Amino acid sequence: MVKVLLFIFLLTSIPFSGFSEIWILSNAFLEVRFNDQTASISVTDKRCNKTWQQQAGSGMPAIERVSEKENVLRVVFSGDFPFEAIISLKTSSALEIELIAEAQAPFEKLSYPPAFNTPDENHYLLFTDGEGFLLKADDKDYGIGRQIMHSMRGLSMPWMGITDSNFETGYMAIVNTPDDSEVWVKRYDGLVSFEPLWISQKGKFGYNRKITYHFFSEGGYVAQCKKYRGYVFGKNDVPITLTKKQKRFPAIEKMIGAPHIYVWADAREVSFAEELKASGIEKAFILWNPNHPPYPVEGYDNYLKDLGYLSGVYELFRVVHLRDAVGRINPDNRQGTWLNRFRFPGLFHKVALVEKDGGYHYSGFGYDTNPKTVLSLIPELRTDREMEVYPHESFFLDGFLASGIFEDYGSENPLTRTQYKEAVIEMNEFFADKYNTIVGVEWGADYGVPTSAYAHGMTTLHHMLYSSPHRNKKGSIYYMGDWGNPSRPSIMVGEYVADEHYHKWAINEKIRVPLYQLVYHDAIVTTWRWDDANHHMPEIWWKKDLFNILYGTAPVWCLDRPRWEKFKHTFIESFNNIGPWLQQIGYDEMVSHRFVTPDHKVQETVFSSGKKVIVNFGDNDFHFQNKLIKARSFSPIDNNN
């Protein structure tokens, strides 16, 4: 380490006393400079001669002393919350920063280290919101701010990055201790950047916090995704790929290449599934929601299995209502919607999540439950008797993997956020173990990937979907529908028109990138949301199908008979376009993705089997390597032939 000093000192550990010293860590790839007056860091990537400089604004904690040993800095901060930062330059192109403080010290939040300045407008922020998208560095419109971890209101994976517009140089930050953290996206001098925000563990610091920055001279967002993939796959000690999961659950094979179909009303008749099969829909994953009548015939799952289809059901244990403060479980009830997913009779005060002030945590649909408490009640509540009537092959567990992780201050099962997360994982494992069923989840916060086989909603960019201003305007062509008709809710089986906001943000090929698939394509099957299905906006159905083909993800359909009859030929065409391709690459790692044309209208993905696909979102035909890719079309290519 080289030290550039205003004065020469013989000590390698000095108290801060008003002068400025630049401490330098260096290896073959990076040079890191730490300014002990501003507490900021600059990193020069020697491979491309690019420097990343942290913000050095007001409000930074005061430095008490700095010491160095073997490319590791120990920085002691004083003030209202004293802590230490261990800044380590690794042998690779990585900079690790670990914050250390007294575990029981009262703590609210701390934002350190500060953001790196984005050099200019010719860069993108890699936003791991759901599937992922590129946010232009000088964007002024997108709502930024604090991004909640493990939540569809924030980040699906605990990392974020910056890349240049040529998709070569950049850096990423992996939050190694994500459970009590957020990522704060800000604008500095009109350009977006980000920094970690550490939050308390039940009012205390709790444990050491760590973040690792990786710097890239080439490879752009693909290299960043592969760096995270190496990190997350390396720390999992359970089989994570679909190939390995299928060895335990052979029925997963029936899901690969199949549309995921939620059936409603008369589409729950066995004859409808038979009609699907006769029409050429060779593979299908059929699910139904017991909150809504009518119920299928007893043994419905067996009929689906006989057709070669995968059978499943919607399940929800995350939400409880005040009405359940009274009542009791009736194990003999078979009347009405007797498997209603919103019922915890007499159990409200037992299962509701308790906040710090003693109140109950409201989710927007009801009150959140404690997953640890709920877990012990599942068999008696309904699932044991349900499986006697409907022997499902899969449970789709709504809510938990989309909603973030929470603390519980109650006496029944008090939880930290980490313990909450562990209880959700335990619930996935419970359904897999006790009922020998394939587990699916909503959205798909990535801590759940090892214990689930599919995630409904990951292809949808949730921030963009729900912020579309016209979706809730009844009487307009943009109205998304509602749940008013119990058997045929228009939000499921209706149709509407995509508004300008949806086109700009949610379905825009210029900004969408498959960050999640570059990490997890061979580990979990993902779809659009059920209220954002392929067919809900018929005028862009073609485009959603093309994204499924490009990303190697599954379509989701919501059908009653009128919906099927109205668009029968398009459903069949959609299946014939997507299904065979997914059967070829469904178990593959996505090796790369790139924009073939500067306007991003033509894109390519490559898979580990050697197969790749070119998708043309444009309105004009495109010639690619002696192949004609028609407008709004695609062409698979097998590099092995």
C-alpha positions, 0 to 999 in steps of 0.5 A, spaced: 500 500 500 502 506 498 500 512 502 500 519 499 501 524 505 501 531 507 506 529 512 510 523 513 508 519 519 512 512 521 505 510 524 500 505 520 495 507 525 493 514 526 487 518 529 484 523 525 486 530 526 484 535 521 489 533 515 487 529 509 491 523 508 489 518 502 490 511 503 491 507 497 489 499 496 492 496 490 492 490 486 493 488 478 486 490 477 484 496 481 486 501 485 482 504 491 483 510 494 480 512 501 480 519 503 480 520 511 477 527 511 471 525 506 470 518 508 469 517 501 472 512 496 474 512 489 476 506 485 480 506 478 479 500 474 486 499 471 484 494 465 480 500 462 482 506 466 475 508 468 475 511 475 468 511 480 468 516 485 463 516 491 459 522 493 463 526 499 457 530 501 455 533 508 452 528 514 458 523 513 460 520 520 466 523 523 473 518 522 476 517 529 482 513 526 484 509 520 489 503 520 492 498 514 494 491 513 495 487 507 490 491 502 485 492 508 483 498 511 480 499 518 476 505 519 473 507 526 467 512 526 465 516 532 459 520 533 452 518 535 453 511 532 460 509 533 462 503 528 468 500 524 468 499 517 473 494 514 474 495 507 478 490 503 481 489 496 480 482 494 485 478 489 479 479 484 476 485 482 472 486 488 472 491 494 468 488 500 466 493 506 463 490 512 460 494 518 462 492 525 458 495 531 456 493 538 450 488 536 446 490 542 447 498 540 440 502 539 440 503 532 435 505 527 438 506 520 445 508 517 447 509 509 454 507 508 458 507 504 455 513 499 453 512 492 458 512 487 457 518 482 455 516 475 460 519 470 455 521 465 448 520 461 451 515 457 450 509 463 444 505 465 442 503 472 441 496 472 434 495 476 433 488 479 425 490 479 422 483 477 425 481 471 429 487 470 430 493 466 435 499 464 434 506 467 437 511 463 442 515 468 439 522 466 432 519 467 427 524 470 421 521 470 421 514 474 420 514 481 426 512 485 427 512 492 428 506 497 427 500 494 425 494 499 429 488 499 425 481 497 419 485 495 415 486 489 415 494 491 423 493 491 428 488 488 427 481 486 435 480 487 439 483 493 444 487 488 444 493 483 449 495 478 451 501 473 453 499 466 455 504 460 451 504 454 455 500 450 454 494 455 461 493 457 464 497 463 461 498 470 460 496 477 455 492 481 454 491 489 451 485 492 448 486 499 451 480 502 447 481 508 440 483 505 435 482 510 435 488 514 437 493 508 434 497 503 437 500 497 437 507 496 436 510 489 438 517 488 439 522 483 446 526 484 447 532 479 441 529 475 444 522 474 441 516 478 446 512 482 444 508 489 447 506 496 445 501 501 441 503 507 442 499 513 436 498 518 435 496 525 434 488 527 428 490 532 431 496 534 438 494 535 444 493 530 444 486 531 450 483 526 455 485 522 453 488 515 456 487 509 456 489 501 461 487 496 462 491 489 465 488 483 468 492 477 467 490 470 472 492 464 467 488 459 461 484 459 456 489 461 449 487 465 451 480 462 457 479 466 454 482 472 448 477 472 453 471 471 457 474 477 451 474 482 449 467 479 456 464 481 455 468 488 448 465 489 449 458 486 456 457 490 452 459 497 446 454 496 447 447 499 441 444 496 439 442 489 437 449 485 436 447 478 430 444 475 434 438 472 435 436 479 429 438 482 425 434 477 429 428 480 425 429 486 418 431 483 418 428 476 411 431 474 416 438 473 417 435 466 409 436 465 410 444 466 416 445 461 413 448 455 406 448 458 402 454 459 400 456 466 392 456 466 388 459 471 381 456 470 374 459 471 367 458 471 365 453 466 373 452 464 373 448 471 369 442 467 373 436 465 370 437 458 374 443 457 380 440 459 379 435 454 377 440 449 384 443 450 387 437 449 383 435 443 385 442 440 392 441 440 394 444 447 399 438 448 402 440 455 398 445 460 399 446 467 392 447 470 390 451 476 384 454 480 382 458 486 378 455 491 376 462 493 371 462 487 365 458 485 364 453 482 368 448 485 371 442 480 368 435 480 371 431 486 378 428 483 379 433 478 386 433 479 386 425 477 382 427 470 387 432 469 393 427 470 390 422 465 390 427 460 397 428 461 396 435 464 399 438 471 394 439 476 395 445 481 391 450 486 392 457 488 393 457 496 394 463 500 396 463 508 399 470 508 392 474 509 387 474 515 381 478 517 378 481 523 372 477 522 376 471 524 377 473 531 371 469 532 369 462 529 372 455 529 375 450 524 369 445 522 373 439 519 366 436 516 364 442 512 364 441 505 359 447 503 360 453 499 367 455 498 369 451 503 376 451 502 376 459 502 383 461 502 382 467 506 379 464 512 382 462 519 376 461 523 377 464 531 385 464 529 386 472 528 389 474 534 394 467 534 396 468 527 396 476 525 403 479 525 404 484 531 408 490 530 412 494 535 407 498 537 402 492 539 398 493 533 397 488 527 400 489 520 395 491 515 397 488 508 392 492 503 388 486 503 387 484 510 392 483 516 399 479 515 400 473 518 406 470 522 408 464 517 412 460 523 405 460 527 401 459 520 405 453 519 403 449 524 396 450 523 396 448 515 394 441 515 388 442 520 386 448 517 384 445 510 390 442 507 389 435 509 382 434 508 383 438 501 388 433 499 383 427 500 378 430 495 383 434 490 390 430 490 394 436 487 400 435 484 402 443 486 401 448 490 401 455 488 403 459 495 401 466 494 404 472 497 410 471 501 415 471 496 412 477 493 411 482 499 417 483 503 420 480 510 417 483 516 418 483 524 413 480 529 413 483 536 408 478 538 409 473 544 406 467 540 412 466 535 416 473 535 421 474 529 426 478 526 426 479 518 431 473 517 427 468 522 421 470 517 424 469 511 427 462 514 419 460 516 417 462 509 422 457 506 420 452 511 413 453 509 415 451 502 419 445 504 413 443 508 408 442 502 414 439 498 415 434 504 408 432 507 404 432 500 410 431 495 407 437 491 411 442 486 411 448 490 410 455 486 410 462 489 408 469 487 413 473 484 419 470 486 424 473 491 430 470 490 431 467 497 425 462 495 428 459 488 432 453 492 425 451 494 420 452 489 419 450 481 415 456 478 414 463 480 408 467 477 409 474 476 416 475 475 416 477 468 411 483 469 415 489 472 410 491 478 412 498 479 410 499 471 404 495 472 400 498 478 403 505 476 399 505 470 394 511 471 388 509 467 388 501 469 383 503 475 378 508 471 372 504 470 368 505 464 374 506 460 378 502 455 384 501 460 380 499 466 383 492 468 377 489 471 375 487 478 373 481 482 365 483 482 363 477 479 365 471 483 365 466 478 368 470 472 372 476 475 373 481 469 380 482 472 381 475 470 377 473 464 376 480 461 380 484 456 382 492 456 387 496 452 394 498 454 395 505 456 401 510 454 404 508 461 404 501 460 407 501 453 413 506 455 415 502 461 412 495 462 412 492 455 418 496 452 423 492 449 428 498 449 429 498 457 427 491 459 433 486 460 432 479 463 437 480 469 433 474 473 433 469 467 441 470 466 441 468 473 436 463 474 433 461 468 435 453 469 432 454 476 425 456 476 420 457 471 417 464 471 411 467 468 407 474 467 402 476 473 395 472 472 392 480 472 397 481 467 396 475 462 399 474 455 392 475 453 389 481 457 391 486 452 389 483 445 393 488 441 400 487 445 399 479 446 404 478 440 409 482 444 408 478 450 409 472 447 415 474 444 418 476 450 416 469 453 420 466 447 426 471 448 427 470 455 425 462 455 419 464 460 412 461 460 405 464 458 400 465 463 392 464 461 386 466 465 380 462 461 373 461 462 369 458 456 367 465 452 374 467 453 377 461 450 372 461 444 373 468 442 380 467 442 381 460 440 385 460 434 390 465 437 391 461 444 393 455 439 397 459 435 401 462 441 402 455 444 405 452 438 410 458 437 412 458 445 411 451 447 416 447 443 421 452 444 421 452 451 421 444 451 428 445 448 431 450 452 427 449 459 432 446 463 438 451 460 442 456 463 441 463 459 448 464 457 447 471 454 443 476 452 444 482 447 441 487 443 442 486 435 440 493 433 441 500 436 434 501 437 433 494 441 428 492 436 432 486 434 434 482 440 438 475 441 438 470 447 443 464 447 442 458 452 447 453 454 445 447 450 447 451 444 440 454 442 439 461 441 433 465 438 433 472 435 426 476 436 424 482 432 419 486 435 420 491 430 415 493 424 420 491 419 423 485 417 430 484 419 436 480 415 440 476 420 446 472 418 442 470 411 436 469 415 430 473 414 426 475 421 419 477 419 416 483 423 414 481 430 416 474 429 422 470 431 427 465 429 430 459 433 437 457 431 441 451 433 448 452 433 449 445 434 447 443 427 
